[in-house]
Amino acid sequence: MPELHSKTDYMSSIATEFQGVTAVTKANVYFEGKVISHTILFPDRSKKTLGIIFPGAYHFGTDKAERMEIVAGHCSIKLDGKQTSADYGVGQAFEVPAKSGFNIEVKSGFCEYICSFLG
C-alpha cells in the first residue's frame, strides 16, 4: 500500500461511469449533510461509494482498507497515527489501511470522490 505522501496520478484510470451496477438510492449522510455518498454494487459483489464533501474538517474510521480517488475539487488528508498531512486534487488517489481512519479537510468549494473498498 502506498504511503500517504506517495501521490499517484490515476486520472487516466479513474472511471467516469460504471456500467451494469446496482445503485442504492438511500444516501449515506454524515456530519449533518456535509458529506453525502451513494453506494454502488457490482456483479462481482464488490462495492464503491460515490460522494461529495462540502467545506469542513471530518474524521472517518475504516473497517476495510479503502482507496479514495478524487474526481473534483481538493482536500487535505492525514492518516491516523501520522504527523503530517498531504493535499490531493483531481486525478489523485490515496489509500487508507483497514481498521484505522483519516482526517479529511475541504477548505472551499467541494470535493467529489470514488471510494473503493479493498479486500
C-alpha positions in Angstrom: 0.0 0.0 0.0 1.5 3.4 -0.9 2.4 5.9 1.7 0.1 8.9 2.2 2.7 11.2 0.5 3.1 8.9 -2.5 0.6 10.7 -4.6 -0.4 8.8 -7.6 -1.9 10.3 -10.7 -4.8 8.0 -11.5 -6.6 10.4 -13.9 -6.2 8.1 -16.9 -7.7 5.2 -14.9 -10.4 6.9 -12.8 -13.7 5.8 -14.1 -16.1 8.4 -15.4 -19.1 6.0 -15.3 -19.9 2.5 -14.2 -21.9 0.1 -16.4 -24.0 -2.8 -15.1 -24.2 -1.9 -11.5 -26.9 -1.5 -8.9 -27.2 1.9 -7.3 -28.6 2.1 -3.7 -31.0 5.0 -3.7 -30.8 5.8 0.0 -27.9 8.2 0.6 -25.2 7.8 3.3 -25.4 11.2 5.1 -22.7 12.2 7.5 -21.9 15.4 9.5 -25.3 16.9 9.2 -25.3 16.7 5.4 -21.8 18.0 4.9 -20.6 14.6 3.5 -23.0 12.6 1.3 -22.4 9.4 -0.7 -24.3 6.7 -2.6 -23.3 3.1 -2.7 -23.0 1.2 -5.9 -22.9 -2.6 -6.1 -21.1 -4.6 -8.7 -22.0 -8.0 -10.1 -18.8 -9.5 -8.5 -20.3 -8.4 -5.1 -17.7 -5.6 -4.7 -18.9 -2.1 -3.8 -17.9 1.5 -4.1 -19.3 4.8 -2.9 -19.6 8.0 -4.9 -19.6 11.0 -2.7 -19.3 14.7 -2.2 -17.7 16.6 0.7 -18.5 20.2 1.5 -16.2 22.6 3.3 -15.1 21.5 6.7 -12.9 19.1 8.6 -14.1 15.5 9.3 -12.8 12.2 10.7 -13.7 8.8 9.2 -12.9 5.4 10.6 -12.3 2.4 8.3 -13.3 -1.2 8.7 -11.8 -2.4 5.4 -8.9 -0.8 3.5 -10.0 1.9 1.2 -8.8 3.7 -1.9 -10.1 7.3 -2.3 -9.9 8.7 -5.8 -10.5 12.5 -6.2 -12.7 13.3 -9.2 -13.4 17.0 -8.5 -12.1 19.6 -6.0 -9.3 19.4 -3.5 -8.8 18.0 0.0 -6.1 17.6 2.7 -5.7 14.2 4.3 -4.0 13.0 7.5 -4.0 9.3 8.2 -4.4 8.2 11.8 -1.1 7.8 13.5 0.7 10.1 11.0 2.1 13.5 11.9 1.8 15.2 8.6 -1.0 15.8 6.1 -0.9 15.9 2.3 -3.1 17.7 -0.3 -4.9 15.8 -3.1 -6.7 17.1 -6.1 -8.4 15.9 -9.3 -6.9 12.7 -10.7 -5.0 11.8 -7.5 -5.7 9.0 -5.0 -4.7 7.8 -1.6 -5.2 4.6 0.4 -6.2 4.1 4.0 -5.4 0.9 5.9 -8.1 -1.3 7.3 -9.1 -0.8 10.9 -7.8 2.8 11.0 -9.0 6.2 10.0 -8.2 9.5 8.5 -9.0 13.2 8.8 -10.1 15.0 5.6 -10.5 18.7 5.2 -12.0 20.6 2.3 -11.2 24.3 2.6 -13.5 25.7 -0.2 -15.9 24.5 -2.9 -16.4 20.8 -2.6 -14.6 17.6 -3.2 -16.1 14.6 -5.1 -14.6 11.1 -4.7 -14.9 7.5 -5.5 -14.2 5.2 -2.6 -13.2 1.6 -3.4 -13.3 -0.9 -0.6 -10.2 -3.1 -0.8 -10.0 -6.8 0.3 
